[in-house]
């Protein structure tokens, strides 16, 4: 079998087939991008959180969750390439899988790294031309977003306890890309600061509170929890996929951001 070596985002040199035919993807947004770059017949397994493209992934074998990968299920599927992501998947999972299979690990924390991920996938899967077209499309659509750098926001991803997206996260990179100021950065250097009491951060005086649809599914009923602490902020439910899914889904994000920014400025 012809092989080649790829250096992944963790600096690991991975030997993999020149033309992988039995691919497992352990990260939802990467799965969607993989299935754009190769025939579905070459993808033999995904996680239960891999929901796009729906008509394809619903037919594919599931190998557990992103943090609860079923190693035995993977052994049954006999992959010749596994694709993981540093934040989405556990280090211990990768260490166990790499004993048996080629495992490429991506690390996506910024807009630029997301574009590089698409190009690297195109290289690994031998479809660099389409990968380049996807990246060009993403860059072109993002130029249409009108930025508003004076607007301060907090982006909540969890409750009980409350957690927000902080620095060195893909969400923060996207907020910056569309010109918004993530005011939690002046409060904490952590990637996902935990806020035990909302009273701790009232002094940040955000103009807007974003309640994400994922990973915690914030709903209209949760808005009332924030109003007493941020009486002057507008509280909005936002589509988490637009802020946190990288890869081909980024092509759809700018249209949503334009709609969202219009609400912020009205």
C-alpha positions in Angstrom: 0.0 0.0 0.0 1.3 3.4 -0.9 1.7 5.7 2.1 2.8 9.3 2.8 3.6 11.3 5.9 1.6 14.3 7.2 2.6 16.6 10.1 -0.6 17.5 12.0 -1.4 20.5 14.1 0.2 19.0 17.2 3.5 18.6 15.3 3.0 14.8 15.1 4.3 13.1 12.0 1.6 10.6 10.9 2.0 7.9 8.2 -1.3 7.4 6.4 -2.5 5.8 3.1 -1.9 7.9 0.0 -5.6 7.5 -0.7 -7.6 6.8 2.6 -10.6 4.6 1.9 -12.0 4.0 5.4 -12.2 7.3 7.2 -13.6 8.0 10.7 -14.2 11.6 11.8 -14.6 12.4 15.5 -15.4 16.1 15.2 -18.8 17.3 13.8 -17.7 20.3 11.8 -14.8 18.4 10.4 -17.1 15.5 9.4 -19.2 17.9 7.4 -16.2 19.2 5.6 -14.8 15.6 5.0 -18.1 14.6 3.4 -17.9 17.6 1.1 -14.4 16.6 0.0 -14.9 12.8 -0.5 -17.5 10.3 -1.5 -19.7 9.2 1.5 -18.6 5.6 0.7 -15.2 6.4 2.0 -16.5 7.5 5.5 -17.1 4.5 7.7 -17.8 6.1 11.0 -18.8 9.4 12.8 -19.9 10.5 16.2 -23.5 10.8 17.4 -23.0 14.6 17.3 -22.1 14.7 13.7 -25.4 16.0 12.3 -24.5 17.5 9.0 -25.1 16.7 6.2 -28.1 15.0 7.8 -29.1 12.8 4.8 -25.6 11.2 4.8 -24.6 11.0 8.5 -27.8 9.5 9.6 -26.9 6.4 7.5 -23.3 6.1 8.9 -22.2 4.0 11.8 -21.8 5.9 15.1 -18.7 5.6 17.3 -20.0 7.3 20.5 -19.7 10.9 21.4 -16.8 13.3 20.9 -15.7 12.9 24.5 -17.0 9.3 24.8 -15.6 7.6 21.8 -16.3 3.8 21.6 -12.9 2.3 20.9 -14.4 -1.2 20.3 -16.8 0.2 17.7 -13.8 1.7 15.9 -12.0 -1.6 15.9 -14.9 -3.2 14.2 -14.9 -0.6 11.4 -11.2 -1.0 10.7 -10.4 2.5 9.6 -7.3 3.5 7.7 -7.5 7.1 8.8 -9.1 8.7 11.9 -9.5 12.5 12.1 -9.7 14.1 15.5 -9.6 17.7 17.0 -7.7 18.8 20.0 -10.6 20.5 21.9 -13.3 18.1 20.8 -11.6 14.8 21.6 -9.7 13.6 24.6 -6.0 13.2 24.6 -6.3 9.7 26.1 -8.6 8.7 23.2 -6.1 9.8 20.6 -3.3 8.1 22.4 -5.2 4.8 22.4 -6.3 5.1 18.8 -2.9 6.0 17.5 -1.6 2.6 18.7 -3.7 1.0 16.0 -4.5 3.6 13.3 -3.2 6.7 11.6 -4.8 9.6 13.6 -4.6 13.2 12.3 -5.3 15.8 15.0 -6.4 19.3 14.1 -6.3 22.3 16.5 -8.7 25.0 15.4 -8.8 28.1 17.6 -8.9 30.9 15.0 -10.5 31.8 11.7 -7.2 31.4 10.0 -6.6 28.0 11.5 -10.1 27.0 10.3 -9.2 27.9 6.7 -5.9 26.0 7.0 -7.8 23.0 8.3 -9.9 22.9 5.1 -6.7 23.1 3.0 -5.0 20.4 5.0 -8.0 18.2 4.7 -8.0 18.8 0.9 -4.3 17.7 0.8 -4.9 14.6 3.0 -8.0 13.6 1.0 -6.5 14.4 -2.4 -9.0 17.1 -3.3 -7.0 20.2 -2.9 -8.8 22.0 -5.7 -12.2 21.8 -4.1 -10.6 22.7 -0.7 -9.1 25.9 -2.2 -12.5 26.8 -3.8 -14.2 26.4 -0.4 -11.6 28.6 1.3 -11.9 31.3 -1.4 -15.7 31.2 -1.0 -15.5 31.6 2.8 -13.1 34.6 2.4 -15.3 36.2 -0.2 -18.4 35.9 1.9 -16.8 37.2 5.1 -15.8 40.4 3.3 -19.6 41.2 3.1 -19.9 41.4 6.9 -20.0 45.0 8.1 -18.1 45.3 11.4 -19.1 47.2 14.5 -16.0 47.3 16.8 -17.6 49.5 19.5 -20.2 46.8 20.4 -19.3 44.9 23.6 -20.7 41.3 23.9 -20.7 38.3 26.2 -21.1 34.9 24.6 -22.6 32.3 27.0 -22.1 28.6 26.2 -23.3 27.0 29.4 -25.4 27.4 32.6 -25.1 25.7 36.0 -22.4 26.9 36.1 -22.5 29.8 33.6 -19.6 29.6 31.1 -18.6 32.1 28.5 -16.3 31.8 25.4 -13.0 33.6 26.2 -9.7 34.2 24.6 -7.9 31.7 22.4 -11.2 30.1 21.3 -12.7 29.9 17.8 -15.8 31.7 19.0 -13.8 34.6 20.2 -11.9 34.7 16.9 -15.2 34.9 15.0 -16.5 37.6 17.3 -13.3 39.6 16.5 -13.6 38.8 12.8 -17.0 40.4 12.6 -15.9 43.3 14.6 -17.4 42.7 18.0 -15.6 43.2 21.3 -15.6 40.2 23.6 -15.6 42.0 27.0 -14.9 38.8 29.1 -11.3 39.1 27.9 -10.8 42.1 30.3 -12.0 39.9 33.1 -10.3 36.5 32.6 -7.4 35.0 30.6 -9.1 31.6 30.6 -10.5 30.1 27.4 -13.9 29.3 28.9 -14.3 31.3 32.2 -16.7 29.9 34.7 -19.0 32.5 36.2 -20.5 31.2 39.5 -22.5 34.4 40.0 -23.5 36.8 37.2 -23.0 39.6 39.7 -19.3 39.0 39.3 -19.3 40.5 35.8 -22.0 43.2 35.8 -19.2 45.8 35.7 -18.2 44.6 32.2 -21.4 46.4 31.0 -21.9 44.5 27.7 -24.2 46.0 25.2 -25.4 42.5 24.2 -25.6 39.1 25.8 -25.5 36.2 23.3 -27.0 33.0 24.6 -25.8 30.2 22.3 -28.0 27.3 21.0 -25.0 24.9 21.7 -23.5 23.2 23.6 -26.1 24.3 26.1 -29.4 24.8 24.4 -30.4 28.2 25.7 -34.1 29.1 25.2 -36.3 32.1 25.6 -37.1 31.1 29.2 -33.5 31.6 30.2 -33.4 35.3 29.3 -35.0 36.2 32.6 -32.0 35.0 34.5 -29.8 37.6 32.9 -32.0 40.7 32.9 -31.6 41.7 36.6 -27.8 41.7 36.3 -27.6 43.3 32.9 -30.6 45.7 32.8 -29.2 47.8 29.9 -28.0 44.9 27.7 -30.0 43.4 24.9 -30.2 39.6 25.4 -30.3 37.5 22.2 -30.5 33.8 21.4 -27.9 33.1 18.7 -27.2 30.1 16.4 -24.2 28.3 17.9 -23.3 26.6 14.7 -22.6 29.9 13.0 -20.1 30.9 15.7 -18.5 27.5 16.6 -18.6 25.3 13.5 -15.6 25.7 11.2 -15.1 24.3 7.7 -17.7 24.4 5.0 -20.4 25.7 7.3 -18.4 28.9 7.5 -19.8 29.7 4.0 -23.2 30.1 5.5 -22.1 32.1 8.6 -21.7 35.6 7.1 -25.3 35.9 5.9 -26.4 35.1 9.5 -23.9 37.6 11.0 -25.1 40.3 8.7 -28.7 39.6 9.9 -27.4 39.6 13.5 -25.4 42.8 13.2 -28.5 44.6 11.8 -30.3 43.7 15.0 -27.4 45.0 17.1 -27.4 48.3 15.4 -31.2 48.8 15.3 
